[in-house]
């Protein structure tokens, strides 16, 4: 057999071989990577609270020796719709990213709640999953004594857009007291499982309590900043 024919046969065998194992649904970061998200929280028109709008940057600062990413969260713009002229800016924070893409010890009190919404909308299962699978998920925020406990359901994959969608549902507790529910339907980029967009709904205090919707959209594709 000629060398050319051998090469053709080898190529055909390679093309017909089984595909690689699916990759875990895990957020991967790149040094100096930046994502920018727009976030809004809206409440009913008759509510005494009017909601908020924010623009948040998420920058990868460095990696520890064990490859844990350190990420800086900064709110570039924040508007309290109750009193736009006196809007208090959320704190800039730098956190290590723990398992399931959860920022460790991020502060969420007061206007820092914008980081709570982003964290609750963007966890990752950190394993190979298929459509229909359910994933237990818990996260805690010590400064607000807040715990979220629930699960995600892998809803769908869009092969053309290379995206995947999970619905996250949580029960929330503060100081071991039930506070309400949170639900986020989140779409991820399969290239690195960064959050692309999420639509959320929250209820605190039961049927007669406070309900709101949250929308998060990545407005800038990842880029390496200098």
C-alpha positions as CSV (number, residue, x, y, z in Angstrom):
1,X,0.0,0.0,0.0
2,X,1.4,3.4,-1.0
3,X,2.1,6.0,1.6
4,X,-0.7,8.2,0.2
5,X,-3.2,5.4,0.4
6,X,-2.2,4.6,4.0
7,X,-2.7,8.3,4.9
8,X,-6.2,8.3,3.4
9,X,-7.2,5.1,5.2
10,X,-5.8,6.4,8.5
11,X,-7.8,9.6,8.0
12,X,-11.0,7.7,7.4
13,X,-10.5,5.5,10.5
14,X,-9.9,8.6,12.6
15,X,-13.0,10.4,11.3
16,X,-15.2,7.3,12.1
17,X,-13.7,6.8,15.6
18,X,-16.0,7.5,18.6
19,X,-16.1,11.2,19.6
20,X,-14.4,12.4,22.7
21,X,-16.1,12.1,26.0
22,X,-18.3,15.1,26.8
23,X,-16.6,17.8,28.8
24,X,-17.7,18.6,32.4
25,X,-20.2,21.5,32.8
26,X,-17.5,23.7,34.6
27,X,-16.7,27.3,34.3
28,X,-13.2,27.9,33.0
29,X,-11.4,31.2,33.4
30,X,-8.6,32.9,31.6
31,X,-6.1,35.2,33.2
32,X,-7.1,38.9,32.7
33,X,-10.4,37.8,31.2
34,X,-13.2,40.3,31.6
35,X,-17.0,40.0,31.5
36,X,-19.5,42.8,31.8
37,X,-23.1,42.2,32.8
38,X,-26.1,44.4,32.8
39,X,-28.5,43.6,35.7
40,X,-32.0,44.9,36.6
41,X,-34.4,44.1,39.3
42,X,-38.1,45.1,38.7
43,X,-41.0,45.1,41.1
44,X,-44.8,45.6,40.6
45,X,-45.9,49.2,39.9
46,X,-47.7,49.4,43.2
47,X,-44.7,48.3,45.3
48,X,-43.1,50.8,47.6
49,X,-39.7,49.5,46.3
50,X,-39.0,50.5,42.7
51,X,-36.0,48.3,41.9
52,X,-32.5,48.9,40.5
53,X,-30.3,48.8,37.5
54,X,-26.6,48.0,37.5
55,X,-23.6,47.3,35.3
56,X,-21.1,44.8,36.8
57,X,-17.6,43.9,35.6
58,X,-16.0,40.5,36.5
59,X,-12.2,40.4,35.9
60,X,-9.8,37.5,36.5
61,X,-7.0,39.0,38.5
62,X,-4.7,35.9,39.0
63,X,-4.6,32.2,39.7
64,X,-3.3,30.7,42.9
65,X,-0.7,27.8,42.7
66,X,-3.6,25.3,42.9
67,X,-5.2,27.0,39.9
68,X,-8.0,28.6,41.9
69,X,-9.0,31.8,40.1
70,X,-9.1,35.1,42.0
71,X,-11.8,37.4,40.5
72,X,-12.6,41.1,41.0
73,X,-16.2,42.2,41.1
74,X,-16.9,45.9,40.4
75,X,-20.1,47.7,39.8
76,X,-19.5,50.2,37.1
77,X,-22.9,51.8,37.3
78,X,-25.7,51.5,39.9
79,X,-29.1,53.2,40.0
80,X,-31.5,52.9,42.8
81,X,-34.8,53.6,41.1
82,X,-36.3,54.7,44.5
83,X,-33.9,57.6,44.6
84,X,-31.6,57.7,41.5
85,X,-29.8,60.9,42.7
86,X,-28.6,59.3,45.9
87,X,-27.8,55.8,44.7
88,X,-25.2,54.2,46.9
89,X,-22.6,52.3,44.9
90,X,-21.9,48.6,45.8
91,X,-18.5,47.7,47.1
92,X,-15.8,46.5,44.8
93,X,-14.7,43.0,46.0
94,X,-12.1,40.4,45.1
95,X,-13.0,36.8,45.8
96,X,-11.6,33.3,45.2
97,X,-13.9,31.2,43.0
98,X,-14.8,28.0,44.8
99,X,-16.3,24.8,43.5
100,X,-19.5,25.2,41.5
101,X,-18.4,28.7,40.4
102,X,-19.4,30.2,43.7
103,X,-17.5,33.4,44.9
104,X,-16.1,32.8,48.4
105,X,-17.3,35.2,51.1
106,X,-18.7,37.7,48.8
107,X,-20.6,40.4,50.6
108,X,-24.3,40.8,49.6
109,X,-25.8,43.2,52.2
110,X,-27.4,46.5,51.1
111,X,-26.6,47.4,47.5
112,X,-24.1,44.5,47.3
113,X,-27.2,42.3,46.6
114,X,-26.4,42.7,42.9
115,X,-23.6,40.2,43.5
116,X,-26.0,37.8,45.2
117,X,-28.2,37.8,42.0
118,X,-25.1,37.1,39.8
119,X,-23.9,34.3,42.0
120,X,-27.3,32.6,42.3
121,X,-27.8,32.8,38.5
122,X,-24.4,31.4,37.4
123,X,-23.3,28.2,39.4
124,X,-22.1,25.3,37.4
125,X,-22.6,21.5,38.1
126,X,-18.8,20.8,37.7
127,X,-19.5,17.4,36.2
128,X,-20.8,15.8,32.9
129,X,-24.6,16.1,32.8
130,X,-27.3,15.5,30.2
131,X,-30.6,17.3,29.4
132,X,-33.1,16.4,32.1
133,X,-30.6,15.8,34.9
134,X,-31.1,17.5,38.2
135,X,-28.2,19.0,40.2
136,X,-28.4,19.7,44.0
137,X,-27.0,23.2,44.8
138,X,-26.3,25.1,48.0
139,X,-24.5,28.3,48.7
140,X,-24.1,30.6,51.7
141,X,-23.3,34.3,52.3
142,X,-21.9,34.8,55.8
143,X,-22.3,38.6,56.0
144,X,-26.0,38.3,55.5
145,X,-26.4,35.0,57.3
146,X,-28.2,33.9,54.1
147,X,-28.3,30.3,52.8
148,X,-29.7,29.2,49.5
149,X,-30.5,25.5,49.0
150,X,-32.2,24.0,46.0
151,X,-31.4,22.4,42.7
152,X,-30.9,22.9,39.0
153,X,-32.5,21.2,36.1
154,X,-30.7,20.9,32.8
155,X,-33.3,22.2,30.4
156,X,-31.7,22.2,26.9
157,X,-28.8,22.6,24.6
158,X,-28.7,24.8,21.5
159,X,-26.2,23.1,19.2
160,X,-26.2,25.9,16.7
161,X,-25.5,28.6,19.2
162,X,-23.4,26.3,21.4
163,X,-25.3,27.3,24.6
164,X,-26.8,25.3,27.4
165,X,-29.7,26.3,29.7
166,X,-30.3,25.3,33.4
167,X,-33.2,26.4,35.6
168,X,-32.0,27.0,39.2
169,X,-34.6,26.9,42.1
170,X,-33.7,27.9,45.6
171,X,-35.3,28.2,49.0
172,X,-33.7,31.0,51.1
173,X,-33.1,31.1,54.8
174,X,-31.7,33.9,57.0
175,X,-30.7,33.1,60.6
176,X,-32.4,29.7,60.0
177,X,-35.7,31.3,59.1
178,X,-37.5,30.6,55.8
179,X,-37.5,33.8,53.7
180,X,-38.8,32.8,50.3
181,X,-37.9,31.4,47.0
182,X,-35.6,32.4,44.1
183,X,-35.6,30.9,40.5
184,X,-33.2,31.7,37.7
185,X,-33.3,30.3,34.1
186,X,-29.7,30.7,33.0
187,X,-28.1,30.3,29.6
188,X,-24.3,29.5,29.4
189,X,-21.7,29.6,26.7
190,X,-20.5,26.1,26.1
191,X,-17.0,27.3,25.2
192,X,-16.2,28.1,28.9
193,X,-19.6,27.9,30.6
194,X,-19.7,31.6,31.3
195,X,-23.2,33.0,32.0
196,X,-24.7,34.7,28.9
197,X,-28.1,35.6,30.3
198,X,-30.5,34.8,33.1
199,X,-34.1,35.6,33.9
200,X,-35.0,35.4,37.6
201,X,-38.1,35.6,39.8
202,X,-38.1,36.0,43.6
203,X,-40.7,35.9,46.3
204,X,-40.1,36.8,49.9
205,X,-42.9,36.5,52.5
206,X,-45.3,34.2,50.7
207,X,-48.3,35.1,48.5
208,X,-48.7,38.5,50.2
209,X,-45.0,39.2,50.3
210,X,-42.6,41.0,48.0
211,X,-42.2,39.6,44.5
212,X,-39.7,40.8,41.9
213,X,-38.0,39.8,38.6
214,X,-34.3,39.9,37.8
215,X,-32.7,40.1,34.4
216,X,-29.0,39.6,33.8
217,X,-27.3,39.9,30.4
218,X,-23.7,39.7,29.4
219,X,-23.1,42.9,27.3
220,X,-19.4,42.4,26.6
221,X,-17.9,39.2,25.3
222,X,-14.9,38.0,27.2
223,X,-11.8,39.8,26.3
224,X,-8.3,39.9,27.7
225,X,-7.6,43.3,29.4
226,X,-4.2,44.8,29.6
